């Protein structure tokens, strides 16, 4: 209708969409195609993970030199837990929302340490290649995502869903979450192309299922997580990572990080040794690896949740309602 179209064209603080009273704040989701400005993530600091990811990157470059400009810097690899958008004027509010969510997460964990395991490679639409990230136990990442999303939305901050295609509407439930870490982005090279001819060459560049087949169950390492961070997508920190808005600690527990052991004789031999030592993927993980065309998620639509995940969501709702 005309009234709906006029509302969708409204602008407030650079965001388009409709307005909604959310608590004491007028809450306005960003336009559908608006890009996030900030995110919450766990940095992948393990040397084993970084070394294996870097070798995977070089494997793609060896197949096609164009991939060289598509690589994500190793110092910047991470697994995102939340994507949001806000102006500089709301940074302090975002810090407070983040601190509140962090307290809920630590209470939920009950002192247990978080171990990330990076295993298997997937792709979004043939243009973004990522490593799959999960936790032990596997429901922890989903619980963190749920608590972060609920807290930020309660404070009037928008959240982008896990597919990266749509902003959650006020009151909408966060969707099932699957951790990943992107390490090769054709879209990055397209955006930075200097000429139309160069842009067209990257537009024709795709990663196929055949390219990914050897790495579907490759183990790239694991790490124990000491903290997670609220970050800005703009700029660069002195160490090459994203600018940090706030850092929150995670329980240390008493677990020791797992590592892969191999002799790095040369790049190719080291990579083969790491892959040959990888455990085979669980049948449930293999069944979730089917590509979904140009969708931002290459797994099933997640409508049928496991009982353990349903229990996790129920627990998250319990903690969210208390804070």
C-alpha positions as a Markdown table, in Angstrom:
| # | Residue | x | y | z |
|---|---|---|---|---|
| 1 | Unk | 0.0 | 0.0 | 0.0 |
| 2 | Unk | 1.0 | 3.6 | -0.4 |
| 3 | Unk | 1.2 | 4.2 | 3.4 |
| 4 | Unk | 3.5 | 1.2 | 3.7 |
| 5 | Unk | 5.8 | 2.4 | 1.0 |
| 6 | Unk | 6.0 | 5.8 | 2.5 |
| 7 | Unk | 6.9 | 4.3 | 5.9 |
| 8 | Unk | 9.6 | 2.2 | 4.3 |
| 9 | Unk | 11.2 | 5.3 | 2.8 |
| 10 | Unk | 11.5 | 7.0 | 6.2 |
| 11 | Unk | 15.0 | 7.6 | 7.4 |
| 12 | Unk | 16.3 | 8.0 | 10.9 |
| 13 | Unk | 20.0 | 7.9 | 11.8 |
| 14 | Unk | 20.8 | 6.5 | 8.3 |
| 15 | Unk | 18.4 | 3.5 | 8.7 |
| 16 | Unk | 15.3 | 2.9 | 6.5 |
| 17 | Unk | 12.3 | 1.0 | 7.4 |
| 18 | Unk | 9.4 | 1.2 | 9.9 |
| 19 | Unk | 9.3 | 2.6 | 13.4 |
| 20 | Unk | 8.3 | 0.6 | 16.4 |
| 21 | Unk | 8.0 | 1.5 | 20.1 |
| 22 | Unk | 10.4 | -0.8 | 21.8 |
| 23 | Unk | 10.4 | -0.2 | 25.5 |
| 24 | Unk | 11.3 | 3.4 | 26.1 |
| 25 | Unk | 13.1 | 3.8 | 22.8 |
| 26 | Unk | 11.8 | 4.2 | 19.2 |
| 27 | Unk | 13.3 | 1.1 | 17.5 |
| 28 | Unk | 13.8 | 1.1 | 13.8 |
| 29 | Unk | 15.3 | -1.8 | 11.9 |
| 30 | Unk | 17.8 | -1.0 | 9.1 |
| 31 | Unk | 16.8 | -1.2 | 5.5 |
| 32 | Unk | 16.8 | -4.8 | 4.2 |
| 33 | Unk | 20.1 | -4.3 | 2.2 |
| 34 | Unk | 21.8 | -2.2 | 4.9 |
| 35 | Unk | 25.2 | -3.5 | 6.0 |
| 36 | Unk | 26.1 | -4.2 | 9.7 |
| 37 | Unk | 28.5 | -1.7 | 11.3 |
| 38 | Unk | 29.5 | -3.8 | 14.4 |
| 39 | Unk | 29.7 | -7.4 | 15.4 |
| 40 | Unk | 30.5 | -9.7 | 18.3 |
| 41 | Unk | 33.1 | -12.4 | 17.6 |
| 42 | Unk | 35.7 | -14.9 | 18.9 |
| 43 | Unk | 39.0 | -14.4 | 17.3 |
| 44 | Unk | 40.7 | -17.6 | 16.0 |
| 45 | Unk | 44.1 | -17.1 | 17.6 |
| 46 | Unk | 45.4 | -20.7 | 17.5 |
| 47 | Unk | 48.6 | -21.0 | 15.5 |
| 48 | Unk | 47.5 | -24.4 | 14.2 |
| 49 | Unk | 44.2 | -23.0 | 13.0 |
| 50 | Unk | 45.9 | -20.0 | 11.4 |
| 51 | Unk | 48.6 | -22.1 | 9.7 |
| 52 | Unk | 46.0 | -24.6 | 8.3 |
| 53 | Unk | 43.7 | -21.8 | 7.1 |
| 54 | Unk | 46.7 | -20.0 | 5.4 |
| 55 | Unk | 47.7 | -23.2 | 3.7 |
| 56 | Unk | 44.1 | -23.7 | 2.4 |
| 57 | Unk | 44.2 | -20.1 | 1.1 |
| 58 | Unk | 47.4 | -20.8 | -0.8 |
| 59 | Unk | 45.9 | -24.0 | -2.2 |
| 60 | Unk | 43.1 | -21.9 | -3.8 |
| 61 | Unk | 45.6 | -19.3 | -5.1 |
| 62 | Unk | 47.6 | -22.2 | -6.7 |
| 63 | Unk | 44.4 | -23.1 | -8.6 |
| 64 | Unk | 43.8 | -19.6 | -9.8 |
| 65 | Unk | 45.9 | -16.5 | -9.2 |
| 66 | Unk | 42.7 | -14.4 | -9.0 |
| 67 | Unk | 42.0 | -15.8 | -5.6 |
| 68 | Unk | 45.0 | -14.0 | -4.2 |
| 69 | Unk | 43.0 | -10.7 | -3.9 |
| 70 | Unk | 40.1 | -12.6 | -2.3 |
| 71 | Unk | 42.0 | -13.8 | 0.8 |
| 72 | Unk | 40.9 | -12.7 | 4.3 |
| 73 | Unk | 44.0 | -11.6 | 6.3 |
| 74 | Unk | 45.0 | -14.4 | 8.8 |
| 75 | Unk | 45.1 | -11.9 | 11.6 |
| 76 | Unk | 41.4 | -11.1 | 11.0 |
| 77 | Unk | 39.9 | -14.6 | 11.0 |
| 78 | Unk | 37.1 | -15.0 | 13.5 |
| 79 | Unk | 33.7 | -16.6 | 14.1 |
| 80 | Unk | 31.0 | -14.0 | 14.5 |
| 81 | Unk | 28.3 | -14.5 | 17.1 |
| 82 | Unk | 26.2 | -11.4 | 16.4 |
| 83 | Unk | 25.9 | -8.8 | 13.6 |
| 84 | Unk | 24.4 | -5.5 | 14.4 |
| 85 | Unk | 24.3 | -1.8 | 13.4 |
| 86 | Unk | 24.5 | 1.4 | 15.4 |
| 87 | Unk | 25.9 | 4.9 | 15.2 |
| 88 | Unk | 28.8 | 6.3 | 17.1 |
| 89 | Unk | 26.4 | 8.1 | 19.4 |
| 90 | Unk | 25.2 | 4.8 | 20.8 |
| 91 | Unk | 28.5 | 3.2 | 21.5 |
| 92 | Unk | 28.1 | 3.4 | 25.3 |
| 93 | Unk | 24.7 | 1.9 | 25.1 |
| 94 | Unk | 26.0 | -0.9 | 23.0 |
| 95 | Unk | 28.8 | -1.5 | 25.5 |
| 96 | Unk | 26.2 | -1.8 | 28.3 |
| 97 | Unk | 24.0 | -4.2 | 26.3 |
| 98 | Unk | 27.1 | -6.3 | 25.5 |
| 99 | Unk | 28.2 | -6.4 | 29.2 |
| 100 | Unk | 24.7 | -7.5 | 30.2 |
| 101 | Unk | 24.7 | -10.3 | 27.6 |
| 102 | Unk | 28.2 | -11.4 | 28.7 |
| 103 | Unk | 27.1 | -11.8 | 32.3 |
| 104 | Unk | 24.2 | -13.9 | 31.1 |
| 105 | Unk | 26.6 | -16.0 | 29.0 |
| 106 | Unk | 29.0 | -16.6 | 31.9 |
| 107 | Unk | 26.1 | -17.6 | 34.1 |
| 108 | Unk | 24.8 | -19.9 | 31.5 |
| 109 | Unk | 28.3 | -21.6 | 31.1 |
| 110 | Unk | 28.5 | -22.1 | 34.9 |
| 111 | Unk | 32.3 | -21.9 | 34.9 |
| 112 | Unk | 32.8 | -24.3 | 32.0 |
| 113 | Unk | 35.5 | -23.4 | 29.4 |
| 114 | Unk | 34.7 | -23.0 | 25.7 |
| 115 | Unk | 36.7 | -25.0 | 23.2 |
| 116 | Unk | 36.3 | -24.2 | 19.5 |
| 117 | Unk | 36.9 | -26.9 | 16.9 |
| 118 | Unk | 37.4 | -25.9 | 13.3 |
| 119 | Unk | 36.6 | -28.8 | 11.0 |
| 120 | Unk | 35.3 | -28.9 | 7.4 |
| 121 | Unk | 35.0 | -26.3 | 4.6 |
| 122 | Unk | 31.9 | -24.9 | 3.0 |
| 123 | Unk | 30.8 | -22.1 | 0.7 |
| 124 | Unk | 28.2 | -19.4 | 0.4 |
| 125 | Unk | 26.9 | -19.1 | -3.1 |
| 126 | Unk | 30.2 | -20.1 | -4.7 |
| 127 | Unk | 31.8 | -16.7 | -3.6 |
| 128 | Unk | 32.6 | -16.9 | 0.1 |
| 129 | Unk | 34.6 | -19.9 | 1.4 |
| 130 | Unk | 34.5 | -20.7 | 5.1 |
| 131 | Unk | 35.7 | -23.1 | 7.7 |
| 132 | Unk | 33.0 | -24.7 | 9.9 |
| 133 | Unk | 33.3 | -23.8 | 13.6 |
| 134 | Unk | 31.6 | -25.7 | 16.5 |
| 135 | Unk | 32.1 | -26.0 | 20.2 |
| 136 | Unk | 32.4 | -28.8 | 22.7 |
| 137 | Unk | 29.6 | -29.2 | 23.8 |
| 138 | Unk | 28.1 | -28.2 | 20.4 |
| 139 | Unk | 25.2 | -26.2 | 21.7 |
| 140 | Unk | 27.3 | -23.5 | 23.3 |
| 141 | Unk | 27.7 | -21.2 | 20.2 |
| 142 | Unk | 24.0 | -21.3 | 19.6 |
| 143 | Unk | 23.3 | -20.3 | 23.2 |
| 144 | Unk | 25.7 | -17.4 | 23.0 |
| 145 | Unk | 24.1 | -16.2 | 19.8 |
| 146 | Unk | 20.7 | -16.4 | 21.3 |
| 147 | Unk | 21.6 | -14.5 | 24.5 |
| 148 | Unk | 23.4 | -11.8 | 22.5 |
| 149 | Unk | 20.6 | -11.4 | 20.0 |
| 150 | Unk | 17.9 | -11.2 | 22.7 |
| 151 | Unk | 19.8 | -8.7 | 24.8 |
| 152 | Unk | 20.8 | -6.4 | 22.0 |
| 153 | Unk | 17.2 | -6.4 | 20.6 |
| 154 | Unk | 15.8 | -5.7 | 24.1 |
| 155 | Unk | 18.1 | -2.6 | 24.2 |
| 156 | Unk | 16.8 | -1.4 | 20.8 |
| 157 | Unk | 19.7 | -2.7 | 18.6 |
| 158 | Unk | 19.0 | -4.5 | 15.3 |
| 159 | Unk | 20.3 | -8.0 | 14.7 |
| 160 | Unk | 21.1 | -9.6 | 11.3 |
| 161 | Unk | 20.0 | -13.2 | 11.1 |
| 162 | Unk | 22.5 | -16.0 | 10.6 |
| 163 | Unk | 21.9 | -16.2 | 6.9 |
| 164 | Unk | 23.1 | -12.6 | 6.5 |
| 165 | Unk | 20.1 | -11.8 | 4.3 |
| 166 | Unk | 17.5 | -10.2 | 6.6 |
| 167 | Unk | 17.3 | -8.1 | 9.8 |
| 168 | Unk | 15.3 | -9.7 | 12.5 |
| 169 | Unk | 12.0 | -7.9 | 13.1 |
| 170 | Unk | 11.2 | -6.7 | 16.6 |
| 171 | Unk | 10.2 | -9.6 | 18.8 |
| 172 | Unk | 11.3 | -12.2 | 16.1 |
| 173 | Unk | 13.0 | -15.2 | 17.5 |
| 174 | Unk | 16.7 | -15.7 | 16.6 |
| 175 | Unk | 17.1 | -18.5 | 14.1 |
| 176 | Unk | 19.2 | -21.6 | 14.4 |
| 177 | Unk | 22.9 | -20.7 | 14.4 |
| 178 | Unk | 25.9 | -22.4 | 12.8 |
| 179 | Unk | 29.3 | -21.0 | 13.4 |
| 180 | Unk | 31.7 | -20.4 | 10.6 |
| 181 | Unk | 34.9 | -18.5 | 9.8 |
| 182 | Unk | 35.2 | -17.0 | 6.3 |
| 183 | Unk | 38.7 | -17.0 | 4.8 |
| 184 | Unk | 38.2 | -16.3 | 1.1 |
| 185 | Unk | 35.8 | -13.8 | -0.3 |
| 186 | Unk | 35.3 | -13.2 | -4.0 |
| 187 | Unk | 32.9 | -10.5 | -3.1 |
| 188 | Unk | 35.8 | -8.6 | -1.5 |
| 189 | Unk | 37.8 | -8.5 | -4.7 |
| 190 | Unk | 34.7 | -7.5 | -6.7 |
| 191 | Unk | 34.1 | -4.5 | -4.4 |
| 192 | Unk | 37.7 | -3.4 | -4.7 |
| 193 | Unk | 38.0 | -3.8 | -8.4 |
| 194 | Unk | 39.4 | -0.7 | -10.2 |
| 195 | Unk | 37.9 | -1.3 | -13.7 |
| 196 | Unk | 34.8 | -2.9 | -15.1 |
| 197 | Unk | 37.0 | -5.5 | -16.9 |
| 198 | Unk | 38.6 | -6.5 | -13.6 |
| 199 | Unk | 35.2 | -6.6 | -11.9 |
| 200 | Unk | 33.8 | -8.9 | -14.6 |
| 201 | Unk | 36.8 | -11.3 | -14.2 |
| 202 | Unk | 35.9 | -11.7 | -10.5 |
| 203 | Unk | 32.2 | -11.9 | -11.3 |
| 204 | Unk | 33.0 | -15.0 | -13.3 |
| 205 | Unk | 35.1 | -16.5 | -10.5 |
| 206 | Unk | 33.3 | -19.2 | -8.6 |
| 207 | Unk | 34.2 | -22.0 | -6.1 |
| 208 | Unk | 32.6 | -25.3 | -7.1 |
| 209 | Unk | 31.5 | -28.3 | -5.0 |
| 210 | Unk | 34.3 | -30.2 | -6.7 |
| 211 | Unk | 36.8 | -27.6 | -5.4 |
| 212 | Unk | 35.6 | -28.2 | -1.8 |
| 213 | Unk | 35.1 | -31.9 | -2.0 |
| 214 | Unk | 38.6 | -32.8 | -0.6 |
| 215 | Unk | 38.1 | -30.6 | 2.5 |
| 216 | Unk | 34.6 | -31.4 | 3.6 |
| 217 | Unk | 35.8 | -33.1 | 6.8 |
| 218 | Unk | 39.3 | -31.6 | 7.1 |
| 219 | Unk | 40.2 | -30.8 | 10.7 |
| 220 | Unk | 42.0 | -27.5 | 11.0 |
| 221 | Unk | 42.6 | -27.5 | 14.7 |
| 222 | Unk | 41.0 | -26.3 | 18.0 |
| 223 | Unk | 41.5 | -23.6 | 20.6 |
| 224 | Unk | 40.4 | -22.8 | 24.1 |
| 225 | Unk | 38.7 | -19.4 | 24.2 |
| 226 | Unk | 39.6 | -16.8 | 26.8 |
| 227 | Unk | 37.4 | -14.0 | 25.6 |
| 228 | Unk | 35.1 | -12.6 | 23.0 |
| 229 | Unk | 34.8 | -9.0 | 21.7 |
| 230 | Unk | 32.4 | -6.3 | 20.5 |
| 231 | Unk | 34.1 | -5.0 | 17.3 |
| 232 | Unk | 33.7 | -2.3 | 14.7 |
| 233 | Unk | 33.8 | -3.3 | 11.0 |
| 234 | Unk | 35.5 | -0.1 | 10.1 |
| 235 | Unk | 39.2 | 0.6 | 10.5 |
| 236 | Unk | 42.0 | -1.6 | 11.8 |
| 237 | Unk | 43.6 | -2.2 | 15.3 |
| 238 | Unk | 47.3 | -1.9 | 15.8 |
| 239 | Unk | 47.6 | -5.7 | 15.7 |
| 240 | Unk | 45.8 | -6.0 | 12.4 |
| 241 | Unk | 42.5 | -7.1 | 13.9 |
| 242 | Unk | 39.2 | -5.2 | 14.0 |
| 243 | Unk | 38.9 | -2.2 | 16.3 |
| 244 | Unk | 37.8 | -3.4 | 19.7 |
| 245 | Unk | 34.8 | -1.6 | 21.4 |
| 246 | Unk | 34.7 | -3.9 | 24.5 |
| 247 | Unk | 36.3 | -7.2 | 25.5 |
| 248 | Unk | 34.6 | -9.7 | 27.9 |
| 249 | Unk | 36.2 | -12.7 | 29.5 |
| 250 | Unk | 35.0 | -16.3 | 29.3 |
| 251 | Unk | 35.4 | -18.9 | 32.0 |
| 252 | Unk | 38.9 | -20.4 | 32.0 |
| 253 | Unk | 37.8 | -23.9 | 33.2 |
| 254 | Unk | 40.4 | -26.5 | 33.5 |
| 255 | Unk | 40.5 | -27.8 | 29.9 |
| 256 | Unk | 43.7 | -27.9 | 27.8 |
| 257 | Unk | 43.5 | -26.8 | 24.1 |
| 258 | Unk | 43.8 | -29.6 | 21.5 |
| 259 | Unk | 46.4 | -29.2 | 18.8 |
| 260 | Unk | 47.4 | -30.9 | 15.6 |
| 261 | Unk | 50.9 | -32.3 | 15.4 |
| 262 | Unk | 52.7 | -32.6 | 12.1 |
| 263 | Unk | 56.1 | -31.9 | 10.6 |
| 264 | Unk | 56.1 | -28.9 | 8.3 |
| 265 | Unk | 58.6 | -30.1 | 5.7 |
| 266 | Unk | 57.2 | -27.9 | 3.0 |
| 267 | Unk | 53.8 | -26.2 | 2.5 |
| 268 | Unk | 52.2 | -29.0 | 0.5 |
| 269 | Unk | 53.5 | -31.8 | 2.7 |
| 270 | Unk | 52.5 | -30.0 | 5.9 |
| 271 | Unk | 49.0 | -29.5 | 4.6 |
| 272 | Unk | 48.7 | -33.1 | 3.5 |
| 273 | Unk | 49.9 | -34.3 | 6.9 |
| 274 | Unk | 47.4 | -32.1 | 8.7 |
| 275 | Unk | 44.6 | -33.4 | 6.5 |
| 276 | Unk | 45.6 | -37.1 | 6.9 |
| 277 | Unk | 45.5 | -36.8 | 10.6 |
| 278 | Unk | 41.9 | -35.3 | 10.6 |
| 279 | Unk | 39.2 | -37.5 | 12.1 |
| 280 | Unk | 36.3 | -38.3 | 9.9 |
| 281 | Unk | 33.2 | -36.2 | 10.3 |
| 282 | Unk | 30.2 | -37.4 | 12.2 |
| 283 | Unk | 27.3 | -38.7 | 10.0 |
| 284 | Unk | 25.1 | -35.8 | 11.2 |
| 285 | Unk | 27.7 | -33.3 | 10.1 |
| 286 | Unk | 28.2 | -34.9 | 6.7 |
| 287 | Unk | 24.4 | -34.8 | 6.1 |
| 288 | Unk | 24.4 | -31.0 | 6.8 |
| 289 | Unk | 27.0 | -30.2 | 4.1 |
| 290 | Unk | 24.7 | -30.0 | 1.1 |
| 291 | Unk | 25.0 | -26.7 | -0.7 |
| 292 | Unk | 21.9 | -24.5 | -1.1 |
| 293 | Unk | 22.7 | -22.6 | -4.3 |
| 294 | Unk | 23.0 | -18.9 | -3.8 |
| 295 | Unk | 21.7 | -19.0 | -0.2 |
| 296 | Unk | 23.8 | -17.5 | 2.5 |
| 297 | Unk | 23.5 | -20.8 | 4.3 |
| 298 | Unk | 24.8 | -24.1 | 2.8 |
| 299 | Unk | 23.1 | -26.3 | 5.3 |
| 300 | Unk | 19.5 | -27.4 | 5.9 |
| 301 | Unk | 16.9 | -24.8 | 6.8 |
| 302 | Unk | 17.2 | -25.8 | 10.5 |
| 303 | Unk | 13.4 | -26.1 | 11.1 |
| 304 | Unk | 13.8 | -29.5 | 12.8 |
| 305 | Unk | 16.0 | -28.8 | 15.8 |
| 306 | Unk | 17.6 | -31.5 | 17.9 |
| 307 | Unk | 16.3 | -32.1 | 21.4 |
| 308 | Unk | 19.6 | -30.8 | 22.8 |
| 309 | Unk | 19.3 | -27.6 | 20.8 |
| 310 | Unk | 15.6 | -27.2 | 21.9 |
| 311 | Unk | 16.8 | -27.6 | 25.5 |
| 312 | Unk | 19.5 | -25.0 | 24.9 |
| 313 | Unk | 17.0 | -22.5 | 23.5 |
| 314 | Unk | 14.7 | -23.1 | 26.5 |
| 315 | Unk | 17.5 | -22.4 | 28.9 |
| 316 | Unk | 18.5 | -19.3 | 27.0 |
| 317 | Unk | 15.0 | -18.0 | 27.2 |
| 318 | Unk | 15.1 | -18.6 | 31.0 |
| 319 | Unk | 18.3 | -16.6 | 31.4 |
| 320 | Unk | 17.1 | -13.9 | 29.0 |
| 321 | Unk | 14.0 | -13.4 | 31.0 |
| 322 | Unk | 16.0 | -12.9 | 34.2 |
| 323 | Unk | 18.2 | -10.1 | 32.9 |
